[in-house]
Amino acid sequence: MITARASANQSLYLAKILLDSWRAALEAGAVPALTLQQAFLPAVQAHLGHAYSWFLLEITDQEIPPDSDPPASTAGLSPIAEGKALPGELREFGQLEKSGWLADMLAAPPKFSSPSPRSRGNLASPAPSAGDYADALEWSTQLGQMMSRMRDSLDEC
């Protein structure tokens, strides 16, 4: 059986592979940055969201039925047992889900409109206001650091 930790790590790893490919494509300059954003951002965001979801299960030691998806946020977790305090990690996550980098990462992927191409041969449409390579790289970095910090904290208990 695959553990929540393994699933979280795999999703984070897949996001990093996409980020590396995105950076390489940006550096190559053969494809417009906007088109690369449209290609990579939704996939990176999905992998990071999955990493976060599995990490929530890991730190709360919860399981989900086979063929089910992990909760997308703290609101989807099973209730805390009667008489137990809400772990500080979950309070922190709940706050970050409302505003800041985690809220941005968990937001619905941008919808790229396609009214008409800007120029002949360019199928990219205007970029939404949030979510470029730098944002996605920051989300990945922040999530990786948070996972490492929380795992270290929980391992000490």
C-alpha positions as CSV (number, residue, x, y, z in Angstrom):
1,M,0.0,0.0,0.0
2,I,1.3,3.4,-0.9
3,T,1.6,5.8,2.1
4,A,0.4,9.3,2.3
5,R,4.0,10.4,2.7
6,A,5.1,8.6,-0.5
7,S,2.2,10.1,-2.4
8,A,3.0,13.6,-1.2
9,N,6.6,13.2,-2.1
10,Q,5.8,11.8,-5.5
11,S,3.5,14.7,-6.3
12,L,6.0,17.3,-5.2
13,Y,8.7,15.5,-7.3
14,L,6.5,15.5,-10.4
15,A,5.8,19.3,-9.9
16,K,9.6,19.9,-9.7
17,I,10.1,18.0,-12.9
18,L,7.6,20.2,-14.6
19,L,9.1,23.3,-13.2
20,D,12.6,22.3,-14.5
21,S,11.1,21.7,-17.9
22,W,9.2,25.0,-17.8
23,R,12.4,26.8,-16.9
24,A,14.4,25.1,-19.7
25,A,11.7,26.0,-22.2
26,L,11.7,29.6,-21.1
27,E,15.5,29.7,-21.4
28,A,15.3,28.1,-24.9
29,G,13.0,30.9,-26.0
30,A,11.5,28.9,-28.8
31,V,7.9,29.1,-27.4
32,P,6.4,32.4,-26.1
33,A,6.4,32.6,-22.2
34,L,2.6,33.0,-22.2
35,T,2.1,29.8,-24.1
36,L,4.4,28.0,-21.7
37,Q,2.5,29.4,-18.8
38,Q,-0.7,28.0,-20.3
39,A,0.9,24.6,-20.8
40,F,2.7,24.2,-17.5
41,L,0.9,26.2,-14.8
42,P,-2.3,24.1,-14.5
43,A,-0.2,20.8,-14.3
44,V,2.2,22.2,-11.8
45,Q,-0.6,23.6,-9.7
46,A,-2.4,20.2,-9.8
47,H,0.7,18.3,-8.6
48,L,1.4,20.8,-5.8
49,G,-2.2,20.6,-4.7
50,H,-2.0,16.8,-4.6
51,A,1.2,17.0,-2.6
52,Y,-0.5,19.2,-0.1
53,S,-3.6,17.0,0.1
54,W,-1.6,13.9,0.7
55,F,0.6,15.8,3.2
56,L,-2.6,16.7,5.2
57,L,-3.4,13.0,5.5
58,E,0.2,12.3,6.5
59,I,0.4,14.8,9.4
60,T,-3.1,13.9,10.7
61,D,-2.5,10.1,10.3
62,Q,-5.8,9.7,8.5
63,E,-6.6,7.2,5.8
64,I,-9.0,7.4,2.9
65,P,-10.8,4.6,1.2
66,P,-9.2,3.0,-1.8
67,D,-10.0,4.8,-5.1
68,S,-10.7,8.0,-3.2
69,D,-9.0,11.4,-3.5
70,P,-7.4,13.0,-0.5
71,P,-9.0,16.2,0.9
72,A,-8.1,19.3,-1.0
73,S,-7.9,21.4,2.2
74,T,-8.2,21.2,6.0
75,A,-11.9,21.6,5.7
76,G,-12.1,18.2,4.0
77,L,-10.3,16.3,6.8
78,S,-12.2,14.1,9.2
79,P,-13.2,15.8,12.4
80,I,-10.7,15.8,15.3
81,A,-11.6,13.3,18.0
82,E,-13.7,14.6,20.9
83,G,-11.5,16.1,23.6
84,K,-8.5,16.6,21.4
85,A,-7.1,20.0,20.5
86,L,-6.8,21.0,16.9
87,P,-3.1,20.6,16.1
88,G,-1.1,23.8,15.5
89,E,-0.2,22.6,12.1
90,L,-3.8,22.5,11.0
91,R,-4.5,25.9,12.4
92,E,-1.5,27.3,10.4
93,F,-2.7,25.5,7.3
94,G,-6.2,26.9,7.7
95,Q,-4.9,30.4,7.9
96,L,-2.6,29.9,4.9
97,E,-5.5,28.4,2.9
98,K,-7.4,31.7,3.3
99,S,-4.6,34.1,2.2
100,G,-1.0,34.0,1.1
101,W,1.0,31.6,-1.1
102,L,-1.1,28.5,-0.1
103,A,-4.4,30.2,-1.0
104,D,-2.9,31.2,-4.4
105,M,-1.6,27.7,-5.0
106,L,-4.9,26.1,-4.1
107,A,-7.0,28.5,-6.1
108,A,-8.7,27.2,-9.2
109,P,-6.3,27.1,-12.1
110,P,-6.6,30.1,-14.3
111,K,-8.9,30.0,-17.3
112,F,-7.2,31.2,-20.4
113,S,-9.6,32.8,-22.7
114,S,-9.3,32.3,-26.4
115,P,-11.2,35.2,-28.0
116,S,-8.8,35.4,-31.0
117,P,-5.1,34.9,-31.5
118,R,-3.0,38.0,-31.0
119,S,-1.0,37.4,-34.1
120,R,-0.8,34.9,-36.9
121,G,0.6,31.7,-35.6
122,N,0.3,32.7,-31.9
123,L,-2.4,30.8,-30.1
124,A,-1.7,32.2,-26.7
125,S,-4.4,34.3,-25.1
126,P,-3.9,37.1,-22.5
127,A,-2.5,35.9,-19.3
128,P,-4.6,35.8,-16.1
129,S,-3.3,38.1,-13.3
130,A,-1.7,35.4,-11.1
131,G,0.3,32.3,-11.7
132,D,3.5,32.5,-13.7
133,Y,6.7,30.5,-13.5
134,A,8.0,32.5,-10.5
135,D,4.8,32.0,-8.6
136,A,4.8,28.3,-9.2
137,L,8.5,28.0,-8.2
138,E,7.7,29.9,-5.0
139,W,4.8,27.6,-4.2
140,S,6.9,24.5,-4.7
141,T,9.7,25.9,-2.6
142,Q,7.3,27.0,0.2
143,L,5.5,23.7,0.2
144,G,8.7,21.7,0.3
145,Q,10.0,23.7,3.2
146,M,6.8,23.5,5.1
147,M,6.6,19.7,4.6
148,S,10.2,19.3,5.8
149,R,9.6,21.6,8.8
150,M,6.4,19.9,9.9
151,R,7.8,16.4,9.4
152,D,10.8,17.3,11.6
153,S,8.5,18.6,14.2
154,L,6.2,15.6,14.1
155,D,9.1,13.2,14.1
156,E,10.3,14.7,17.4
157,C,7.0,13.9,19.1
